[in-house]
Amino acid sequence: MHLHHCIPVAQRVDRAPRMIVHSKKYGFVSHLSRESNISRQSLYALKSRGQEAMERVFRPKQEAIEQMAQVERAALVLFTEGHASREGIQNCLEELLGVYVSTGKISSIIHEAGKRAQEWLDQHIPKGRRDLAIDEQYSNRRAEAYLNIVDAHTSFVYASSPPVAVDGESWKLMLWQMKDHGLQFRVMVSDGGKAIGRAVREIAPDAIHQRDVWHVLHEWQKVQERIDRAVKALHQRTPAVERNAKRVEAGKKPLGRNPQTDVQAHASDVQHMEYVATSLRYLCDSPPTVARDCRAHRSWHSYKSKKV
């Protein structure tokens, strides 16, 4: 591979504008690489430097700053919302904005944004003891997960780590970091995992550690859906029961597998199942304590659905 500084100046002056002019032409880069005996990476680097030089000469400084701000914002949106790779961000920026940005520059944009976010967080840690929802969000890496700390009342994300081992040491390290930033704990709400429990007992022994009920309510909802389906199936079976009852009265054999012919017994089954479904729905929806205890974890899952 030819290094960029080894390319003669005359070739740089010639190849950079050709790369800019023919950037959309299929196969041109490969052809130019073979013709010039210059690697594709070096040609793209020449193109990037040529565009930067033209920007400096022809574009007013303020307009160039605004365009760079637009590029940085687009890159960060693609990274955070679209979960795009550096190469994917590069392709999208060139396709949508007509701007070529090297993967190194994209990495620099992401790194600087992370530093600014950390500095902003250090300056905006709220005063007083907070109620926190903490949970793991498992990744595609075996036995590793994102660790997240979210304000239970505002859904403000205090911390979100990259995938790490799900154990007490990982949680202790994250809680220590939050304490170093000045975050004070009043109530910690989690799903009752052993790793979280060990970390909370060691790092925040004075904090109240509550068990969230989101997972219980989730299972409750699945049971409710199964019962609702059973009620619907019984209602759908009612016309067949009535037809078979009429056939029996007429001296005919009932139709279907395991046919029912007792209309009153079937109506009693329907009434009983509707009572079960209504009672379960009332228990799930009515107690204020359940809604209050669940609020913290619901706020966390609302954040998690946006992230993943």
N, C-alpha and C positions, 0 to 999 in steps of 0.2 A: 504494500500500500504506500502511495506517495503521500508524504506529509505536506500540510498546507504551505509551510514556510519554504519547502523545496520547489514549489512551482514558480517559474519565472514570472516577473511582473507583467511582461507582454501577454503571456497566456492568461494571467488573472484578469487583465483588462478586457481581453477578448471573450473569455469563457463566461464571466459573470453576467454580462448583458444577454448573451445567448441563452443562458439558463433562465433568466427572467422572462425573456420574450417567448421562449418555447416551453414554458413550464407545464402547459396543459397538453402538449403533444405526446402521444403514447410512444414509448420506446426511444424518445430523444435522448434521455439521460444515459441510457445504456450505450447508445450509438456514440455519443460524445465522449463517454468514458473510454470506449475502445479506441476511438480516433485519437484522443489526446494522451492515452495511457495514464489517466488520472482516475482515482477511485470515485465511486458515486458519492461517498461521504464527503470527500474534498470538494466535489462539484456543488453539492448542496451548501457546504460552508461558504464557498465563493458566492453563491446566489444570495445567501443571507447577508453577507458583508456588502455585496453590491446594492441590495435593497436598503440597507441601513445608510449607505453613503448617499444614495439618491434621496432618501427621506431627509437627511440633514441639509441637503442642498436645496431641494424644491419645496419642502413642507415647512411652514412656520413652526417655531419651537413649541408654542402653546398647543397647536393642533397635533403635533407629534406626541406631546405628553398625554393629551386626551385619548389619542388612539392607543397608546401603550396601556393606559388605564383600562380602556375597553377590552384589550387583548387579555390583560391580567384577570379581569373580572370573568371573562368568558372561560378562560382556562380553569379558574377556580370553581366555576359552576359545573363545568364538565367533570371536574375531578370529584367534587363533593356530591352533586346530585346525580350525575350520570355514571359515576364510578369508572370513568374511562382511564385507560393506561396513558402513559406519556406519549406513546406513538399515536394512540387514538385521539388524544387532545390535539396533537400536531396536525393530524389529517383533517380534523374538524375545523380548526382555525384557518387552515389554508383553503378549505372548501367553502366555508361560510363567510369568512372575512377577507379572503384573498391575501392573507399574511402568513409568511413562512416563519415559524419560530422553532428553534432547535430544541431537542429534548433536554439538553442541559439548561437552557433558559427556562423551560417549563418547570424543571425540578427546582430551580432557584426561586421561581415565583411561588411554588407550593411551600418551600422551606421558609421563605420570608413571611408568607401569610401565617404559617404556624407560629413563628416567633411573635408576630404582632398580636395574634390571638392569645398567646400565653401572657404577653405583657398586659393586654387589656384585662384578662382574667385576674391577674395579680392586683390590678388597681380597682376591680369591681367586686371583690369578695364581700358579700353583705356582712354587716355587723350583727352580733348576737348569735345565739344558737339556732341551728336550722334543722328542719325535718327533711330527711333524705331518703330517697328510694334507690336502692343499690341492687344490681342484678348482672348476670352474665348473659351475653349474646353469643351463642356458639357459632364458630366460623366453619369453613370447609377443612380446616386443619384438625386432625384428630387430637382430642383432649385439650384443645386450645379455644379460647373465647375472648371476645371483647369485654372488658370490665368497664362498667358505666356507673357514674354517680350523678343523680338527677335530683333537683329540688322538688319535693313532693307537692308543693302548692303552686309553683310557678312554671314547672317543667324546664327550668334553667339547667343546662348541662354543665356541671362543674368539671367533670373529667370523663374521658373516654379513651381507653388504652387500645393499642393494636393487639392482635391475638397473642395471648400469653397462656401459660399453664394455669389451669383452674385449681389453685391451691391456696392455703392460708398465707403463704409467703407473698404471693402476688397481690392479694387483697391488703395485707399489712403494709406493703410498700406504697400502694396507692393511697391508703388512708393516711399514712405518714406524710406523704407529699401534700395532701389536702390540709393537714394540720400545719405544715410548714408555710402554706400560703395564707394561713389565718382563718380557715374555715372551722367553725365550731359546731359540734354535733349535739343535738338534743334528742331526736328520735331517729332511729335507723329502721327502715322497713325493707325486708328481704323475703325471699321464698323459703327461708329456713335451711339453706344449704350449709353443710358442715364447714366448708372453707370460709364462707362469709362469717359464720358464727364465731369461729376461732379468732379471726382478725378483729372483729368488733369487741370481743371480750378483752383482748390484749391492748388494743389501741384506744378504744373509747369505752372503758369499763363503766363510766358514769352515765353513758347514753342509754336511753330506753330502746331495746331491740325488739321490734314487733314483727310478727309473721303476717305477710300480706295474704289476702284471700283471693287474689286474682285467679290463681291456678284452680282453687276450689270452685270459684264461680264459673270458670271455663268448663270444668267437668260437669258442673250443675247444668250449664247451658246445653251440653251435649245430651244429657239425660232428658232435659225438657224437650229437645228436638225429637228424640226417639219416641217419647210419649205422644207428642203432637202428631207424629206420623202414624202412630197406632190409632189415635182418635180418627184421623182422616181415613185410614184403611177400614175401620169399622163402619164409618158413614158410607163409604163406597160399597161396602158389602150389604148394606140394608136392602136395596132393591132385589138382589139375588135371594136373600132370605125370604122376602115377601113373595117372590115368584114361586119358590120351592114350597112355601106354606100353602099357596093356592093349588099347586100340583098335588100335594098330599091330600088336601080336601077333595080334590076331583078324583082321587084314587089312582093317581099316577106316581111314578117313581121320581124322587127329587134328582136334579142334575148337579154335576160338579163333584170335585174331590172333597170328601168329608162335608157334605152339604148340611146346612143348618135349616131347620124348618120351624123352630120356635121363635116367633116374632117377639113375644114378650121377653124371653130370656135374652135375645139379642139387644133389645132396647135397654134392658137392665145393664148389659155389658157396656153399651155406649155411654149410658148415664154415669156409670161408675168410672170409666176411663176419663170422661170429661171432668169429673170431680177431682180426680188425681191430677190431671193437667192444670186445672185452675188453681188448686191448692199449692202445687209446686211453684207455679208462677207467682202467686201471692207471697210465698215465703222468700222467693228470690228477690222480689222487687221492693218489698215493704220495709224491712228493718232498717232504720237509719244508721245503726251501728255498722252494718255490713257495708253500706255505701260509703260511710266515713272511713272505715278501715281500708277500703279498696281504692280510695281516691289516689293515694300515693302511687300505687302500682299501675293504675290506669294511666296516669300522667306519664310514667316511664314507658309503657307500651305504646302510647301515642307517639312519643319521641322515637322509639325504636322502629315503628312502622315507616316513619319518614326516612330514617337513615338507611335501612337495608333495602 
